[in-house]
Amino acid sequence: MARAATTSDVFNAVAEHSRRDILNYLALQERPVGDIVATLELAQPSVSKHLRVLRDVGLVQVRRDGRQKLYRTNAEAIRPLHEWTSIFERYWQQQLNRVKERAEAKMKKVRPNPNSRSNHDPNSTEH
C-alpha cells in the first residue's frame, strides 16, 4: 500500500520530529517564524518548509500582522490525533494498573505483618 504524502495526512505530517517540536512550541501561543527558528535552533528554510506541511494538512494556521506571519496550532485539526492516541492511553493505563497491582501484592508478601511481634521488637514481652 502506498504511503500518503505528508502534505495530505496529519499522521504522516507529525511523524517528523521537527514538526512535532514546532507544534509543541506553538501550543501555548502564536509565534512568528523567527521565534520558532531561534528557540528550536533550526534553519529558517527548514522551519518554513515544516510550517508549510503543517499548514497544508491544517495543523497550523497563519495570520498576517503587518509584514509578519504569525503561526498557531489548530486544535480542531489535532483532534483526530488525540482520539486515535487515546485508544493507546487506555491500553497503557490498564497495563500500569496491572503493574501497580502486582507490585502491591509483592510488597504485601515482603512486608512483615505489623501486628505480629518479633524477637527484635523492643515492646515484645518475650526475651
C-alpha positions, 0 to 999 in steps of 0.5 A: 500500500502506498504511503500518503504524502505528508502534505495530505495526512496529519499522521504522516505530517507529525511523524517528523520530529521537527514538526512535532517540536514546532507544534509543541512550541506553538501550543501555548501561543502564536509565534512568528517564524523567527521565534520558532527558528531561534528557540528550536535552533533550526534553519529558517528554510527548514522551519518554513518548509515544516510550517508549510506541511503543517499548514497544508494538512491544517495543523497550523494556521497563519495570520498576517500582522503587518509584514509578519506571519504569525503561526498557531496550532489548530486544535480542531485539526489535532483532534483526530490525533488525540482520539486515535492516541487515546485508544493507546492511553487506555491500553497503557493505563490498564497495563500500569494498573496491572503493574501497580497491582502486582507490585502491591501484592509483592510488597504485601508478601515482603512486608512483615505483618505489623501486628505480629511481634518479633524477637527484635521488637523492643515492646515484645514481652518475650526475651 
